[in-house]
Amino acid sequence: MQTVRDFPHQVRTIENLWIPLPDGTRLAARAWIPAHADDHPVPAIVEYIPYRKREFTRLRDDVMHGWFAGHGYACLRVDLRGSGESDGLLTDEYLPRELDDGEAILEWIAAQPWCNGRTGMIGISWGGFNGLQLAARQPPSLGAIITACSTDDRYTDDIHYMGGCLLGDNLSWASTMYSHTALPPDPAIVGERWRDMWHARMEGSGFWLEQWLRHQHRDDYWRHGSINENYDRVQIPVMAISGWADGYSNAVFRLLENLRGPRMGLIGPWGHKYPHQGLPGPTMDFLSEAVRWWDRWLKNEASGIEAEPMLRAWMQDSAPPEPNLRTRPGRWVAENSWPSPRVEHVSHPLLRGRVGGPGAREDSGELHIQSTLSVGLFAGRWASFTATPDLPHDQREEDGGALVFDSEPLTAPMEILGAPVVTLRLAVDQPVAMICVRLSDVAENQEATRVTYGLLNLTHRNSHETPEPLEPGTFYTVRVQLNDIAQRFRAGHRLRISLSTSYWPVAWPAPRPVCLTVATAQSSLDLPIRRGGEADDAAIHDPGPARGAPQSETTLLQPRDYGWTVTRDLAADRSVLEVKKDEGAFRINALELDMRIRTVEWYSHQGNDYGSVRGETLSERGLVRGDWAVTVRTRTVLTSDATHFHLRAEMDGFEGDRRVHSHNVERSIPRNLV
């Protein structure tokens, strides 16, 4: 029994709860249940993800689910089929079987004596995805969801592709899951069958990058699970959350615009984290906000949350280009509807090196750029976890390889909220090309902080489903939508638009170097200008700093070691970005279990040789209890030439210091206008 000060209810914790599925498979769950629920059933809240509830998410789960349970909800953290102690194999993301299992989970939970038949789902990233996807299936017990850092479109706004460009984080994520899904269940839960389950996972979970590379366009593979195929299928209340440093903020705006039921959007300055854990800060008391959401939609209690603005967003103020920013200056702003009548789209022409004022058209002409492969080394990650200094650096590091357009210094502050759009009249000298468009805030001292950016594979200019090669020398009009953002530019600062033909390693480069010509006379920047100011937002409810339940006690055995290093060997003309994320080693005292997590990534190229681009990752994950010790080590490499992607993957499994499993994967996959 857990008693926490300020909690209305005592909580009992169940370390492992088996959930039976119709095919005989059992899924493992950890549960937090109010002590009175057996006599007075309560609604249940479910988080359904593959990240090992017993140890890998244990500390986070205690805080969040302990809080919800202490406020009168039964909470279950369920591991997907093939992860943690759950039976079976996990062979890809969001498969139909995963969603079938999800419906069976909700049905089983709703029938338990401690549940009153009402359920909700919460999740970040994977759990946010399947929460939306299950909501679209309309299971009868599901009354509301909270989806964080997720998307309604698996092709255009996920970690795999952006604007039809292959993302570098695609390799990183595939490598993470390659090692993660290969870990065994805990013998303390599953007994002697742990070893057979472990070997089945190492042999059968697969290397998912191959599948993702075989679907380079928006086909049925990506349409599955993309709820924007039919928003009307989601009929329950949805709270959608993200952060400006995350890769998933665009979906919040689309969900607010296209869903028809009760909905609320919350976007802070954070990376890929829940708001009460968010970096850059400030954090907020998200758990109390979530309880207000659940109280209204699962208990039908008057919490007042439905009367609050549809969108709350952190309006970022100007800040230096600090890649390890801990707190982002700004303030909360709100809109009662989205799209907002307070946002006006204003077009600015692009001139020779300048962003002109509305209506200006003098000094236009043709400009040319062929970017070096080094443009992008200081871009940070597509989705920042803010665990390493992975935010973008000073954009002057990048602008030497770009076409740059600066505005005049602003005579008054200016706020934008939404998605800037750049329209370009352009031609290229290759049939396959990409463009990166960046919007930066340039201070009086010339420091340039990236505000937002967009990518477009130019063969996708008309469609992500049916791309078309470019005719070299032919001019096309293309529209590049940048990521949604809330930004206040100070008086005296300038806006900067930067165009480049590469952005490595954020995105995999085109097959060959590209020379781009821009006709500025028909090119422009459209800004979503937000009218009003601080006085309009004075009454916004600020939920205050983060709170939560106590978490499991741990002992640090080896400290974390994070690094983000760019090496330029001028003699060899070779550039390498090394990303080191060593989580160290620590002990979960209650389980007498030690954990070790370490990942290193390298992204490199040689001069301007597009055939030299290479991504490599090494990952090690280990679990130790007494004389039980298991380790999984993986190595993945992705390279390319003008016609193919080439991938290699290696896995080794160890019991103690004895290798008990080893396999290699090697594939070549044709490039298809990527």
N, C-alpha and C positions, 0 to 999 in steps of 0.2 A: 504494500500500500504506500502511495506517495502522497505526502501532504506538503503543499506549497503555499507559502504566505500569499494572501490576496486572491487565492483561487476559491471560487464558490464551492467546488466539489473535490473530494478525495478521488484518487485515481489508482486503479490497479493495472499493473503492466504485465502483459503476457509475452514472454521472450520469443516463443515460436508458436504459431497457430497455423494448422493445416487447413487449406481451403480446397475441397475436392472439386474437380471439373468433370463434365459429363463423360469424357473419354477415359477417366480413371487417373489422369495426371493430378498431382497435388502441388499446389503453390504454397510457398512459405510466406507467412506474414508476421509482423510484430505488431502488437496491439496495445493501446492505451484506452481503458474503459472506465468511465465514472463508476464509483463504487455502488451508487444507487441504481445503476441502469438495469440490473436484473429484475428489480421490482418496478422501476419506472423507466421503460425503454426510451432511448434517445436517438436522434439522428446520427448517422455515421458519415465520416469523412475519410476518403480513400486517396492514397498516393500510390501510384502503380508504375514502377520504374525498374530498370535492371541493375541498379547500382549497389546491391548487396546490403540489405537492411541490417544484417547482424553486426557488420563492422564498418564498412566504407561510409555509410551515411548515418551511422549511429548517433554521433554527437549532434549533428544538425537535426535529426529526427526527434531526439529527446526534447530539444528546445521547442520546436513547432508543435508536434503532436501532443506533447505533454501539456502545452498551453491550451490547445483546443479541448483536450479531454478535461482539463481542470475547469473549463467553462461549459461543460455539459454536453460534449460530443464524444461518441466512440470513434477512435481513430485507428486506421490500419495502414501500415506501410507494407505493400505487397511487392515481392520480387517477381518479375516476369518469368515465364516458362524458360528454363535453361540458365537462370542466373541465381546467385546466392544458393540457398538450400532448395529451391524449387526444382521439380523434376523437368526432364526434357532438354531440348537444345534451343538456343537462341541463334537464329541464322540471318537475321536482318532486322531493320527498323520497321515498325508499324505494319507488320504483316497482317492479313485478314485473320489469321489464327490468334494473334495477340488481341485483336479487338473482340473476337468471339470469346476468348478467355475473359476479357474485361467485362463483358455483359454477364457472363456466368458468375464472376466475382461479385458484382453488384447484386445479382439476384440472391446469391447465397447469404451475403451480409444482411440484406433487407429482411431475410427470414429468420435471423438469429433472435433469441429471446431478449437480448439487450438493445436491439435496434427497433425503432418504431416504424420501420418500413420506408423511411426517407433517407436518401444518400446524397452526398456531394463529392466532388473530386477536386483535388488541388494538385498542382505539379509545376515544376520548372523544367524547361527544355523538354526532354523526352516525356515527362509526365504532363507537361502543358500541352504537348502535341496530342497524346492519346486522350486527354480530357476533352479537347475539342472534338476529336474524331468519334469518341463514344457519345458525346452530346448529340452529334449528328445522327447517331443510330437510335436515339430516343428510347433508351431503356426506361421502363416505367417508374423505377424508384428514384432516378436521378433528377434532383430538383434544382441544382445550381452548380456552377464550377468556378474555380479561380485558375486561370491559365497564365503562367509567367514565362517570358522569354521563349515564346513558341511562334508558330506561323499558321496561316490559313492556306499557304501555297508552298508545297514541298519543293518545287523547282526554283521559283524566283527568289524565295526568301528563306533558304535554309543553308546549312554549312557546305553544301555541295557545289552549287552554281549560283552566280549572281549576274544578272543581265546576260545570261548565256555564256558567261566566262567560268571556266573551271577554277574553283577556289583552292588556294594552298592549304587552307584548314581542312579541306576534304581528306587530304592525306593524313594530317595530324589526327583527325577524329577517327578515321578508319584504323589507324595504328593503336589508338587508345582502346578501342573496343576489341581489337584483335587479341590484346593481352588480357583485357578485363574479362571477356566471356570465357577465357580458357582457365580461369581459377576454379578450384574445387569447392564443393560445399564443406561445411564444418562437420567433422566426424562427431562432435558433441551433439549435433542435431540429427544427422542421417545415419550414424553408425558406420559399420564396416563397408557399406556400399559406396562410401565417398570416393574410393579409388576408381571404381568402375565408372562412376559419374564423371570424374575428372578426366579420365582418358577419352571418354566419349566426347567431352567438350573440346579437348585439344584437337581431336581428330575431325570433329564434325561441325563446329560452329562456323568455320569458314572465314575467309578474308573478304570483307564486304566491299572493299574498294573496287575489286574487279566488277562487281554488279553495278556499282555507281558509274564506272567508266563506260559500261556498255549501254548506258542510257544518257546520252549527251544532250538530248533535246527533251522538251516537255511532252512526254508520251504517257501512256496509260500507267506505267510504273509510278510516275510522280503524281498523276491525277488521283490515284488511290490515296486516301487520307488527306487530300487537299479539300478542305470544306468550302473553299471559294467556288468549287464546282456547283454548289447549291447551298447558299447561305440559309435559305429558308428551312433547311433540315434542322438547324439549331434553334430551338424554341424556348429554351430555359434561360434564366439570367446568367450572364457571363461577366466576370471581372477579368480584364486583360491587363497585364503588367509587363513592362520592360524597362530598359535603361538606355540612355543615349550612347553609352560606351559598349552596348551590346549589339549583336547583329540582327536582332529581331524586333526592333521598335516599329518598323513600318506596318506590321500586321495589326498593331493596336488601332491605328487610324482606320484601316480597312474594316476591321471588325465593328468599330463604332459606327461607321458609315453604312454598313451593309446588313448587320443583324437587325432584327425588328423587335426582339424582346428587350426586357430590362438589361442594361449593359453599362459598364463603367470602365474607363481607362485610367491607368496610373503609370506615368513615365517619370523616372527620376534620373539623376546623373550617373547611375550605377552601370557596372558591367553585368556579366552573366551570373547574377546572384538574386536571391530574394531580397526585398527592400530592407528588411531588418538586419541583413548582413552586408548591404551594398557598399561597394567601393567603385569610384570615389564617393565620398559622403556628400551631404549628411545622410545617415540612415533615418529610418522612421519606425514608429510603433506599428508596423504592418500587421502583426498578429492580432492586435486589438481591432484594427480595421477589418481584418478577415472575420473575426468573431461577429462584428456588427453585420457583415454581409451574410454570414451563415444564419444569424438570429432572424434576419428579415425573411430569407428565402427558404430556410429549412424548418424554422420554428414558427414562422408567421408572427413574429414579435415586432413591435414598432421600434426599430433602431434608429430611424431617421436617415439611413444611408441612401434610400431611394430618392430622397429630396435633394441630394447633393449634386454638384455639377457632374455631367457625363464624363468630362476629361479633366484630370489634374496633371499638370506637367511642370517639371523643373525648368524654368526659364534661365538658361545658363548665361552668366555674365562673362565678359571677356576675361580670359585667364592666360597666363604664359604657357607655352608648349611644353609642359612638364610630363614626361612619359610615365611617372610614378606618382601621379597626383593623388593625394589622400582626401582632399575636400574640394568640391567644385563650387565656386561662388555663384550665387543666383537666388531665386525666390520661386515659390509656388505660384502658378497662375492657373486659371480655370476657364473652361468653356462649357456652357449648358447644353450644347449640341455640337455635332461634328458631321459635315463641315460647318465651320463657325461663320456667322455673318460678320464677325469682327475681323476676319482675315480677307484681305484684298490682294489679288495677284497683280503685280506690277511688272511690266516688261522693260528690260534695260538692254539696249543694243551692245553687241561686242564690236569694238572698233580696233584700230591698230594698237594693241597693247593696253587698251583701256576698256573698262566697263563704263559705258556712257549713261547719261541721265535719260529718263523716259522720253522717247521721241527723237533723240539725237541720232543722226545718221551720217555725219561728216567723217572724213578720215577712215573710210573703209577700204578693203583690198583683200588680197590673198596672202595668207601666211602659211609657213611650212614647218613641220617638225618630224624628226625621227628620233624617238627617245632612246636613251641607253637602257640596258637591262637593269642598271643600278637604281633606276627610279622605282621606289617602293621599299627599299631596304629600311627606311625610317618611318614606315607607315603604321607600325603596330599590327595587331591582329584584326581579322574580320569581326570576331566576337571576343571582346576583352574579358578575361577572367580576373583582371587586375591582381593576379597573384604574382606575376612578374611585371616589370615595367613595360607593359605591352600596349600602352596608349601611343598615339602618333607623336613623333618628335617635331622639332622646328621644321616647318615646311620649306624653308630656304635650302635645306639639304636635298629636297626633291625638285625644286623649281628650276634648277639649271638644265634639266632634261625635259622641260615642258614649255608649251606656249602659255604665257602669263598675261592676264588682263587685270589691271588694277583700277578701282574706282578713285574718284577724288576723295580727299578726307571728308568724312561725314560732318555736317554742320550741326547735327542733333542726333541723339541716340535713335537707333532703329531696332525694332524687334521683328523676328520672323518666327512663324509657327506653321509647320507643315513641310511639304516637299518642294525645294527649289527644282526648277527644270531648266536645262540648257538645250536650246535648239541650235543645231549646227548644219550648215551647208558645207559638205565636205567631199573630198575624193581621196582615194588611196591608190597605191601602186601594186597591191597584192589582192588576191581573191578572198583571203581570210585576214581579218584585222580586228583589233579591239581598241577601245578608247576608255581612258579614265578621266573623269571630270571631278576636280576638287574645288570646294569653296572654303576659303581661309579668312580668318580675322587678322589683319595686319596692324600691329600696334605702332605708336609713334616711334619706337626704337627699332622698327622693322622686323621684330619677331613675328612669325607667321604661325598661327594656331589653326590646324584643320578643324573646321566646323562640321562638314559633312562631305560626302563624296558619292559618286555613282559609277558603275561600270556598264559597258555595253559591248557585247560581241556584235560587230557591225553586220555580220551575216544574219543576225536575229533582228534587224531593224524593223521588219514587218511582222515577225512571228517567232515565238520560241518553239512552236510545234514544227514549222516547216521553214527552216532557214534557207537563205539563198546566197550563193557566192556573189562577191562584188565584181563588177567589171572595172579593171584598173583604168584610172583616168576619168571615169564617169562620176559626175557630181550627184550626190544624194542628200536629201534633207532627213536628218535623224533627230530623235528626241531622247535625251538622256535624263531620266528622273533620278535625282539624288535622294539619299536617305532622308526621311522626315527628321526634323530637328526643331528645337526651341532655342533661340539664341538672341541675345541682346548685344548689339554692336555699340560701342561707346562713341561719343562725338570725338572727332579727331582721328579715329581709326579708318582704315580702308578695307573694302571687300576685294578679294582676289579670286579669280577663276583661273585654274591651271588645267591644261589639257596635255595628256601624254598618251603615247601608243603602247606603253607597257606599265605594269604596276606589280612587279614581282618582288616578294613571293605572295602577296595578297591574292593575285590571280596568276594562273599559268599563262605564259606568253603565247602569242600567235606562232604559227609554224615557222615564219620567217620575219626578218626585220621589215618594218612598214614605214613608208614615208607618207605623212598625212598632209593634205592641203585643206585649209579652212577659208571659205569665202565669207568674210566678216559681214558683208553687206546684207546677208540673209541669216545671220546668226544672232542669238539673243539669250539673255538670262532672265527667267521669270522668277520673281521672289514672292513668297506668301507673307505679305506685310501684315503684322498684327497691330490693329489700331487700339488705342486705350493705353493704360499704363498701370503703375503700381496701385493707384487709388481704386481701380476696378477690381483688384484682387485682394483688398484688405480683409474681406470677410471670409476668406477661404479657411476651412478647417485644417489646421496643422496638427497631425497626430503625434508630434513630439518624438523623442528619441526611442530607439529600439528597446524592447523588453522581451522576456521569454522565460521559459521554465529552466530549471537547472539541467545540465547535461551530464553524461557519464564522465567519471573521472578518468583521466589518462596520465601517463607518465612519459615524458619526452625522452627517448633513448638516443636520438641523433637529430640535430637541428635541421631545419629546412635550408635549402640552398637554391636560390633562384638567380637566373642571369639572362641577359639579353645583349648579345655581343655581336657587333659588326666588325669583320676583319677584311681589310683591303690589302692584298699583296700586290703592290704596284709593280714589282719586278716580273711577277707571273701574270699580272692583269687578271687576278682571280678575287672574287668577292664571296664571302661566306657570312650568313646570319646564323648564329648559334643561339638556340632557345633552350635554356636549362631550367627544368622544373623538378627539383628534387624535394619531395615532401618530407624527407627524412624518415625516421623510424620512431614509432611510439607504441605504448602498451595501453590497451583497454583493460583497466584493472579488474573490472567485474568479470571479464571473460578470461583473464590471464592470457591474453592473446596479443602478440606483437605483430605489427604491420610495417611493411616497407614499400614505398612507392617512389619510383624514379623514372623520369622521361627526359631525353635529350633529342632535339631536332636540329638538323642542319639544312639550310637552303642556300644553294651556291650557283654560280655561273662563271664562265670564263669570258672576259671581255664582252664583245657583243655577239658571241656565238650562241645562237638560239638552240643549237643542238647540245649545248653543254649544260642546260638548266637541269638541276638535280635536287630532289628532296629526299632526305633520309631521316629516319627516326629509330631510336633505341628505347626500349621500355623494359622495366623490371618491376615485378610485383611479387611480394612475398608475405607468407603467413607462418607464424611460429607459435607453438604452444608446447612447452616441455620438449619431448623428443619428436614431436610432429612438426616437420618443417617442409614447406613446399614453396617453390619459386617458379615463375613463368617469365622467360626472357624472350622478347621479340625484336626483330629488326626488319624494317621495311624500306624499300628504295623505289622511287618513281623517277623515271627519266623520259625523254621523248626525242623523236626526230621529226622531220617534216610530215611524215605519214602515220606514225604510230606512237602510242604511249607504251612504255615498257615498265612493268612492275615486277618486283621481287619481294618475297616475304619469307621470313624464317622464324621458326618457333622452337624453343627448347624448354622442356619441363623437368624440374629437379625435385627429388625427394632427398632432403639433406644436400649432400654434395654429389649425389648420384643422378646422372641424367637418365630419365625414364621415358622420355618422348622427344622426338625431333622430326620436323618436316620442313620442306621448302616448297614455295609456290613461285612459279615464273610464268608470266603471261605477256603477250603483245596484243594490244587492242587498237584497231584502226581509229585514227582521228576522223571525226565527221564534222567538218566546218567548225572546229574548236581550236 
